[in-house]
């Protein structure tokens, strides 16, 4: 195993992650609490963010359905991390 693979395995260990289902693939992700985007006193949207192993979800794209800890979301945006090993996925509740 490489250092990168060992580090990813440690990062996505059961202690830190939530269960994820997307495109028929079960896995683990690091889920961040929501951020609310507002204009004045009006909430435009609430943005959720999850980090996933890129190798586990290579075809994840905007508009896909994803379940995080038994809650349904829709993928807003998928960005590869600087190392291309981790995906940063922006979600909205379905």
C-alpha positions as CSV (number, residue, x, y, z in Angstrom):
1,X,0.0,0.0,0.0
2,X,1.1,3.5,-0.6
3,X,1.2,6.3,1.9
4,X,-1.7,8.1,0.1
5,X,-3.8,4.9,0.3
6,X,-3.0,4.4,4.0
7,X,-3.8,8.0,4.8
8,X,-7.1,7.8,3.0
9,X,-8.1,4.6,4.8
10,X,-7.3,6.3,8.1
11,X,-9.2,9.5,7.1
12,X,-12.3,7.5,6.1
13,X,-12.3,5.2,9.1
14,X,-15.6,4.3,10.8
15,X,-14.9,6.5,13.8
16,X,-15.1,9.7,11.7
17,X,-17.5,9.0,8.9
18,X,-21.2,8.5,8.0
19,X,-22.7,5.9,5.6
20,X,-23.2,7.0,2.0
21,X,-25.1,5.5,-0.9
22,X,-24.7,7.0,-4.4
23,X,-25.1,5.4,-7.8
24,X,-25.5,2.0,-6.2
25,X,-22.3,2.3,-4.3
26,X,-22.1,2.1,-0.6
27,X,-19.2,3.8,1.2
28,X,-18.2,6.2,3.9
29,X,-17.9,10.0,3.8
30,X,-16.8,12.9,6.0
31,X,-20.0,15.0,6.4
32,X,-19.9,18.7,7.4
33,X,-22.8,20.5,9.1
34,X,-24.8,22.8,6.8
35,X,-23.9,26.3,5.8
36,X,-26.8,28.7,5.2
37,X,-26.4,31.2,2.4
38,X,-28.6,34.3,2.9
39,X,-29.3,37.6,1.2
40,X,-30.4,40.0,3.8
41,X,-32.9,38.2,6.0
42,X,-33.9,35.7,3.3
43,X,-32.3,32.3,3.2
44,X,-31.4,31.4,-0.4
45,X,-30.3,27.8,0.3
46,X,-28.6,25.6,2.8
47,X,-25.5,23.9,1.6
48,X,-24.2,20.6,2.9
49,X,-20.8,19.3,2.2
50,X,-19.4,15.8,2.2
51,X,-15.9,14.5,1.3
52,X,-15.7,11.1,-0.5
53,X,-13.0,8.9,-1.9
54,X,-12.8,9.7,-5.6
55,X,-12.0,6.0,-6.4
56,X,-15.3,4.9,-4.8
57,X,-17.5,7.4,-6.7
58,X,-15.8,8.1,-10.1
59,X,-19.1,8.9,-12.0
60,X,-20.8,11.1,-9.3
61,X,-22.1,14.3,-10.9
62,X,-24.4,17.2,-10.5
63,X,-28.1,16.2,-10.2
64,X,-27.3,12.7,-8.8
65,X,-29.2,11.4,-5.8
66,X,-27.2,10.5,-2.8
67,X,-28.1,9.2,0.7
68,X,-26.1,10.3,3.6
69,X,-26.8,8.8,7.0
70,X,-30.2,7.7,5.8
71,X,-31.1,11.3,4.6
72,X,-31.8,12.0,0.9
73,X,-29.8,14.7,-0.9
74,X,-29.2,15.9,-4.4
75,X,-25.6,16.6,-5.6
76,X,-25.2,20.3,-6.4
77,X,-21.5,20.2,-7.4
78,X,-18.6,17.8,-7.4
79,X,-15.0,19.1,-7.2
80,X,-11.8,17.0,-7.1
81,X,-9.4,17.8,-4.3
82,X,-5.9,19.1,-5.0
83,X,-4.6,15.5,-5.0
84,X,-7.6,14.1,-7.0
85,X,-8.0,11.4,-4.4
86,X,-10.9,13.1,-2.6
87,X,-14.1,14.5,-3.9
88,X,-15.6,17.6,-2.3
89,X,-19.4,17.2,-2.9
90,X,-21.9,20.0,-2.3
91,X,-25.4,18.8,-1.5
92,X,-28.9,20.1,-1.0
93,X,-31.6,18.2,0.9
94,X,-34.2,16.5,-1.4
